Amino acid sequence: MSDPQSSTTKRCITAEDLYRLHWVSDPAIHPLSSEIAYVEQHINKERTDYNSGIWLLSPEGANAVPFTYGPKDETPVWSPDGTQLAFLRTTDGKRQVWIIPKRGGEARQLTHVENNVRSLAWSPDGTCISFVAKTAENPSSPTSDGGTQEAQLKGRVVNRTKAKSDGYGLWDDTRDHLYVTDVTSGYTVQLTSGAYDVAEPVWSPDGQRILFVARIAEHSNEDTDLRKQNDLFTIAPATSNGDAAAPLKLTHSELHIESAAYSPDGSTIAFYGHDRHAKDATQTRLYTVPSSGGTAVCVSETLDAHLGNAGMSDMRSHLHVGPPRFSADGQSLYTLVTLEGNVHVYQFALDGTFKILTQGEREIYQFELTSDEQHIIAASTDVALPGDLFRIAIHSGTEEQLTRVNDSLLDEIEISVPESFWTEVEDGRRVQGWVMKPAEFKERVSYPAILEIHGGPHAMYSNSFFHEFQLLAAQGYTVIYTNPGGSRGYGQSFTNVVLGDYGGRDYTDLLSAVDEAIRQFPFIHPERLGVTGGSYGGFMTNWIVGHTDRFRAAVTQRSISNWLSMYGVSDIGYSFTEDEVGGNPWDDCELLWRQSPLAYVQQINTPLLILHGEQDLRCPIEQGEQLFTALRRLGKPTQFVRFPASSHELSRKGHPQLRVERLQRITNWFVQHEL
């Protein structure tokens, strides 16, 4: 963990410090020299957008230099021989594949497809690149990436259940399909087509097949938007139009599969997935299957933990983690594991035994292996570090910090380092939490406290940096945050706690954690409490103020207030409401209403600030509108702030100025209500 310097010469962090932060991601290791290409992102000088470029770093961390200048470059991938770097560049609103020589020079645009490219992968011989791009099902239909004004003014026909997606908008009659481009000529062939989406493509070691994840209908009347499982498919990489064969299905539609990788000899495929026995709460596990197809075998059966990264932070949003990594001998797999507030790199043997390769109170959010398998290059955060690259020796565990992209800011500001605590709850579970002291803390002084509640609910607060938490501490508040029942990181039965019981044991977990924090940390004033949270955390904020007057002020963000309307208006409402709450509006109206915070609006006396993005399709703004209207009608103290052109991701990747305004409104509300 980073060791913050003495606060005697430092200032408190501000909301505007967001403009000075830099974010590191996507390390890519050169196959021969072990040099590291990575993405560094920051907010532009006008504070209107994010800029990102690719940097190049020696294996020892010396001489970091900009390799591309953006302003929107991402996803670096080295060619197999290391002579070229492919990446995604966005120009004029369109994302395409570009290539730059290792020796430097001018980058050239490789692909010129009509719509945005989402991912890329080199063929093993380096002659081709596969990629996924949005593809119109009906070429005459307008898409979100283009189309004339006249075309955009036509009525939009909706003929699928999942007709919108947060961050992308309404479905535009496109699907994500697989393409291959010749690196020399630029000649491009579309490999897949039809009413399905391709994700996570990867080449077989011999270059004869491309593996991908998809949900393809088995009969003409099947609605794949309602199917809970997906499968692995392969397809031959055709070199000319007309040569593409139909995809070959490898798995049996028994698992929800996320991403996959081939063993070095091509005989085995490893992938992340789960059997949905606990619906959306099911922990992701590690599986293998023969590359010719067949029955999948769970490799991580002996570990009751979530495979992958379920950690949360306002420093990033849903970064690509990639598939599990095979060892060179094909006998083991490297993966991230989420457990008890940390995310670390584990190594699983194919017989299920495992080793923990990284240590410390931290969240590793991405990693790669050097070609000799002696080191891990980890993108890592902790409570005092927004995120940097580290070089970790696999056998000894020794590590070096390779980048220090935020040192100039961190040298100026005081960081509050949280203390961990555990709460024993009534059913015998133990709930982990943290308490963050206010800035300029003094002994024998009582301080107000704010309870922060994470989203998900199947996510986890981790030992990672939170700008929002640091800002509240800088304003003189103690910050309490915890992982109540439903969170990942504490085993499957712990994650199952909320299923069919939102506002039940998760509610009592949160209040018990507050009680325990007050008991263990006597500087917390027991009567000066606030509460806030977003998404599921917004739901719980609404629920709490409808069931207790214990909190003096509350801020609910991108929240849920009414499961009955959530079912039909959210991009995932129909599946999420059935899986998590346990019903639908026509069969289970009473159940959904009973678990809706809006049902208890007459009991809300706590001053409530409602923050919501106008383009939020995950928890649509009507959820905030309903709650606000009811509170106003009842004469309750409330305020509603609508953020324009903002999705569910406002707090993590929204417009920079709106992110700062959001933080200011949160702190001002608590000050205004004398918390």
N, C-alpha and C positions, 0 to 999 in steps of 0.2 A: 504494500500500500504506500502511496505517496505520503511523505512526511511534511505537512504544511509548516512553514516557518512561524516564528513568534508573531502574534498579531499586533505587537506594540507599534510597529511602523507601517501597518497595513490599514487599508480602508475597507468599508463594508461593500459587498457586491451590490450592484444595481440591476434593474431590469434592462437598462441600455447596454450593459456589458454583453448581452447577447450578440451585439453587432461586432464584437471583437473576438468571439469564439471561432476556433477552427476545428474541423471534424476530420478524422482519419479513418479510412476504410479500404476494403478490397485489396489486401496485399496479394501480389502475384510474384512468385519466385522464379528467377531466370533458371532454365534447366541445366545450364553449365556453370555459370559464374556465381549463382546464388544471389545476384543483385535483386533488389526488391523494388518492383513498381507498385505504387499505391495511389489512392485518390485522396486529395486534400480539398475540402470544401470550406467556403467561408461566405459571409454576406457581402455583397458588393458595396462600393462606396456610397452609392445612392440609397442604400438600405431598402431596395425594392425587390431584390431577388438573390438567389444563391449562385455563386460561381464555383466551378470545380475544375481542377486540372490534375494531370497525372505527374507524379514525382518519381524520381529514381534515386535509390539509396544503396550504398555498399552493404555487404552482409554484416559488417561491423557497426553500421550506423553512421559512418562518416560521409561527408560531402553530399548531402541531400540536395538535388538540383531539380528544377522544373523540367519535365520531359515534353509535356504538351501544355498549351496555354489556354485551352478552353475556348470560351468561358464555361462550357458545359460538356466536359469529358468525363467518362466513367467506365467501369468494367474492363480494366486492362487484362489481356490474356496473351501470354508469350506463345510464339510459334514453337513447335516441337524442337527445332534446331536452334532456337534462340535468336535468330537473325532479325525477327520482326515482332512488333507488338501490335496486336489488334485491340481496338477499343470502340466504345460507342460515343459518338459526338452528336449533340443536338445543335442544329443551325436552322434558323427560320422556323422554329417550332417542330422540326422533324428530326428524329433520331435515326442515324444510320451507322453502319460499320465503317470504320476508318483503319488504316494501317500506317505505321511509321517504322522505318528501319531502326535497328538497335543502335547503330552508329549515330543516329540523329538525322536531322534534316526535315524536309517538308512531309507532313502527313498527307496521304491521298485517300479520297473517298472510294470505298470498294463497292458498296451497295447503293442502289438507287430505286428501291422499291417504293410503292406509293405511300405506305403508312409506316408508323413507327416500328422500329426493331426493338425487341425486348431482351434478347440474350444472344450469345455467340459461343462457338466452340471450334477449334482447329481440328481438321482430320489428322490422324496419326502421322501421315507422310507430309503434312504441311502444305499440300496443294490446294486444299479447299477449306472453306469455313461454312459451317452450318449456322443458321440463325432462325429465330422465331419472329414473325412479324404479323401485325394485324392484316387480315385479308377479307375483303368484302364477299359475303355470300352471294349477294346480287350486285354485280358491277354497276348497275344503274342507281343503287341506293346511295344517298349521301352518307358520309362517315364523319366522325368527329375530327379527323385529321385533315379534311379538305371538303371540296364540294362548293359549287357556286352558291351565291346568296339565294338565287331562285330555287335551287334544289333544297336548300336548308329550310325554305318557307313551306315546303310541302308537308302534309300530314304525316305523322310517324306511325307506322303500323307496328304493334307489339304482338309478337307471337311466341314468346318464350316466358317462362316463369321468372327467371332471373333477368329482369329487364333493365337493371341498373347496377352500378357498382361504385361504392364510395371511392372518391379520388379520380374516377374515370367518367362518371356521369351516366346518362341513359345509354342503353345498348344501341349501337350504331350499325347493326347488321354486319358486323365483322367478327371473325374468329381468329384466334392465334394459330397460325400454321407454320410448318417447317419448310425451310428452303436450304439449298446448298449453292454456294457461289465459288467459281474457280478463281483462285487468288490472282493468277496472272492475267486472264482475259476479262474477268468480271462477269462472265456468263453465269446466269442464275436460273435455277430450276426449282419450281415449287413441288415438294414431295408429298404433302398431305393436303386434303381438301375435305369438306363436308361439315356437318353440324356438330362439331366438337372442337375443343381447344387443346393444343399441344403445349406441354410444359417440360422444363428441365431436360432438354436433349443432351445426349452424350454419345460419343463414338465408341464402337467396339475397338479393342486394341489392334485388330487386323484391318480396320477401316472398312469392313464389309457391311456393317449394319450401324444404324443410329437408333439408340434406345430413347424412349420418351414416356412421359406419364400422360394419360388421357382418360376421358370418360366417353366411350363410344357406344351408342345405342345398339342393342342386340336385336331389336325389332323396330319397325317403322313407327309404332305408336308409343314407344317409350319416351318419357320426359326425363332426360339425363340431368336436368337441373334439380330433380327430386331424388336422384340416386345418391346415396351416401358414400359409396365406394368408387374407386377408380382403379385403373390397371396399368401395367407396364406393357408397352408395345415396342416392336422394332420394325424398321423399314430399311430397304436397300437404298444407298445414296446414288440415285440415278444421275447420269451425266448429261442427259438430254431430255427434252420434253417428250412425253409418251412412254418413257422407260420406267417411270415410277410404278412400283407394285403396291398392292394393298398392305396396310400394316399387319403384322403378325402379333397376335395377343399371347402374352407369356404367363399371365396370372389369372386367377379364377374369380375375380370380383368379390373377394371376401374381405379385403382390407382397404382402408383409406391410405393411399401411397403418396408420398410427398416428393422424394427425389432419390436417384439411384446412381450407382457407379459399377463399372466392370472391374473384376480382378485383373491383375496384370496379364495372366494367360488367357483371359476371356472366357473362362469356364464357368464363372460364378458372377452373380449380380448381388450387390448389397444395397439395401434401401431403408429409408425411414418410413414407418407406417404404424397403423394400429387397427384393431378389429372393431372398434366402436362399441365395445361391450358396455362402456359407460357413456355412450353417445359423445357429445362434444368434450366431455371431461376426460375422455380416455387419453392416457399418457402415450406419447409417441415412443415406439420401440425400434430396435434394430433387427433387421431380417436379412436372410440370404435366400436366393433361389437359383437353381441352375440356369445358365444363360439360354438354354433351349426351352425353358419354361418348366412349370411344375408347381409343387407345393412349397410354400415359403416356410422357413424355419426361423424362429425367434432366437437371436443370439444374446439378447440382453435380458433373458428371462429371470436371471438371478438378482437383478438390480431393480428395486422398486423406485424408479425415478423417471423423469421425463428426458428423453434423448433430444438434444437440440437446445436452443436458447429461449427460455420463457421470461428472461429478465426485461424490466421496463425502465425507460429513461426518457427525459425530454430532450436528450442530446441526439437522438436518431429515431428512425422509423422503419421497422421491418426490413433491415438489411438482409441481403441474400447470404445465407450461411452455406449453401451448397450441400452435396451429398456426403455420406461417410467416405473416408479415404482409406483405401487398401494399403497395407504395407507392401514393400517391394516383393516379398516372397509370397504374398497372397494369403498369409495365415492369420492376419489380424486386421483390425479396423480401428481407425481413429475417429473420434466423434466428440462433440460438446455434450455435456450433461448438466442439467439444472438441478441443484440440490441445496436446500437450506440456505438460501440467500446468496449463493455463489454459482457461477457457471465456469466449469473447468474442462480441460481436454482429458479424455479417457482413452485407453487402448483396450479393446476387447479382442481376445482370442476367439476363434470360431467355435470353441467349446463352451463359451460363455464366461470364462474367467476374465477378469479385467484388472487394470492398473490405473491409478490416478496420476497423470503426468505433470500437472501444474498445481500450484499451491497458492495459499493466501486468500484474504478476503477481497474478492474481486469478481468481476464479470468479464469473461473473455467472449466477445461478441462475434469474432471471426478468427480463423486461423488457417495457416498453410504449413506444409512440411517441406524442409529442404530435401533435395533429391537423394542425399545420403542418409536421410532419416536420423540425423544427429540432432537437429534443432527444430523447434516449432517457432514460426513467426506468428505472434498473436497480436490481434487488435484488442486492447484491454482497457477497461475503465475500473476505477474504484471510487470511493466516496469523495476523494479530494482531487481526482483526475478525470477530466472529461473524456479522454481517450487518446492513446498513443500506441505505437508498435513496440513490441518487446521480442527479443531473441532469447528463447528458453532452451537450455540443453536438456534433451530427453532423459538421459541417463543420470545426470548429476542434479538436475533441477536448478542449476545456476542460471541467472538471467541478466540481461542487459537491456536498458531502455534505449531504443533506437531513435525515436523521434521525441521532440518536446515542443509541439506546435502551439501550446498555450502558455508556455513559461512566462512570457512577458506579462500576461494578464494575471496569472497565478501569483507572480511575485508582488503584485499590488494589493490583492484582495485577501481578506480574512476568510478562511474556510472553517466551517463548523464540522467537526468530525463526530458522527453519531456513535452512540453506545448501544450495543445490542442487549436485548432482554427477552425473556420467555415467559409466557403466561400459561398456567395450567387451567384448562377450561373444564366445564362440568362433566363432559363425556369422556374425560381422560386424555384428550388430545393436548399437545403442546403447541402454542401459537407463538411464532417468532415476531419480534418487533424491534424498532430502533427509536431512540430519543436523541434529538439534535438540540444542543444548547443554543440559546440566543447569542448573538454577537455581544461582545463586551460583557460577558457573563460575570456576575459577582455572587459570591457565596452569601447565604442568609437573605437573599432577595427572592420574592415570589414572582414568577413570570407566567403570562398567559400561554396557552398551548393550542395548537391547531392539529387536528387529526386529518391526515391525508389518506385517501382510500384509492387503491389502484383500480384500473379497468380490467376487462377480461370476461368473466372473473378468473379464467384459468391462465393467469399470468403470475408474476412474482416480483415484488420489490427485491432488489438485490443490492449488493455492495457496489453501487455505481453512483456516478455524479448526477445530481438533480439541481439544475439552475433554480427551479421554482422553490425547492426546499431551502436552498442556500439564501435565496432572497427573503423568504419569510423569517429565517433566523436573523438575517441582517436587519430586519424591521423590529427585532426585539421579541420574537415569538419562539417558544419551544416548539419543535416539530415532532409529532408522534406519527410513525408510519409502521404498518404491520401487514402480515400476510394471513388474513382470516381463512377459515374453511372455504374451499373452492379454489384456493391458490395452487399453482403447481410448485413442485420442489419439495414436497413433504410426503410423497407416496400417493398411490391411487385412491385409497379410502379417504384421505384428507381432501383430495380434489373433488370427490363425489359429494361432499357435504351439502353443497347448494342445490343439487339437482332436485327440482320440484319443491324447493323450500327457500327461494330467495327471500331475504328478510327474516330468516329463522336463525339457525345456528351461526350464520355469518354475522348477523346483527349482534348477537350476544357475544361472539368472539371479539368484535370491535370494541364494545363497551367494556368487556373484561380486560382487554389490553390497555384501554385508557385507565381503568382502575389500578392495574398493576403498575403502569408507568408512574402514576401519582404516588403509589406506595414506595416504589424503588427510587424515585427521583423527587425528593421533597421540595425542590424549588419550583415544581409545577403548581400553579394556583388551581385548586380543584373546582373553582366556580367561574374561572375565566377561560372558557373553552370554545373553540371554533371547529368547524368541520368543512372539508371540501373534497371533491373527487370528480373524475371524469369518466364518461361511458358507464360501465357497471359501477364505478365509483360515484358517478352522478346519481344513478339509481339508488345506491345505498345512502347518499347524502339526503335525497328526497325521503327515503324510507325513515331514516333516523329522525329527521325533524318532524315527521308525522307521527312518531311514536314516543318521543321524549322532548322535554323542554330544557334538557341539560346544557345545550350549547347556546351561547349568546348570539352567534351569527353563523351563517352558512353560505357557501358558494357552490352551486351545482353546475357542472359543465358537461355539455354534449350528452345530456342525461336521458334516461327512460322514465316516463311517468305513467304510461298507460299501455299495458301489454295487449289490450284488445285492438288498438289502432296500430301498435308497433308491428303486429303480425303482418299487416298488409302494406305498410309503407316503407319499412326498412329493406335494404338490399338483401339481408339475410333473415328478415323477420319470420318468414314462414317456417324455416328450418330451426332457427335459434329458439323461437318461442316454444315449439313442440318439444325440442330436445331438452331445453334448460328449465322452462317453467312447467311443461308437461301437458300442454293442451292447445286447442285452437278455439277461435271465437264462437263457432257454431255448436260444438259439442261441450266445451268447457268454459263457457262465458263466466260463470260464477267464480271458477278457479282463477282465471286470468285477472278478473277485477279484484278479487281478494288479495292478490299479490301485486297490485298496481299502487304505487304511492299516491296517485290521484284520488283513490278511494278514501284516503285519510287526510285530504286537504283541509277539512274543517278543524283538524287537530294541530295544524301547523301554526305555531306562534313565533318561531324563530325568524328573524329577518333573513330573507333568502334572496341572494343575487343569482340570476339565471343567465349563464353564458352559453351561446350556441352559434355554430357556423351555419350560414344560410344554405350552403351546398352540402351539408352533412347528409349523406344517404345511408349511413350505418344507424345512427340514431337521429332521424330526420327532425328538422326544427319544429315541426308540429308538436313534438313531445314537450318541448319547452313552452311553446305557445299555449298548449292546454293548461299546463300548470300555472303559468303566469295569469291567464285569463281567470281561472278559478280563484287564485289568491287575491287578485284585484277585486273580483266580484264580492269576495268575503271581507274586503277591507284589511287584508293582511299586509304586513310590511314586505315589499318585494321590489325588485327592479329587473328589467329584461334587457340584455345587450345582445344584439344580433351582429355577427361579424360577416361582412359581405365576402363573396367569392371564397369561402372557407369550408373545407371538408372536415371530416372527423379527425383529421390529422393536424388541425390548427396548432396545437401545442408543440408539435414535433417538427413539422415541416411547412407550416403555414406561412403566409406573407410576413416577412420579418417585422414590419411595423405593427401589424396586428398581433403578433406574438408578444411584443413588448407591451402594447396596450392591454392585452389580456392579463399579463402579470401585474401591471399597475392597478387594474381594476380589482383584482383579487385582494391585493394588500390594502388598497384604499377602503374597500368595503369593511374589512376587519377593523381598520382604524376608525372609520366613521361610526361603527357600532360599539366603540370603546371596549373592544376585546382586550 
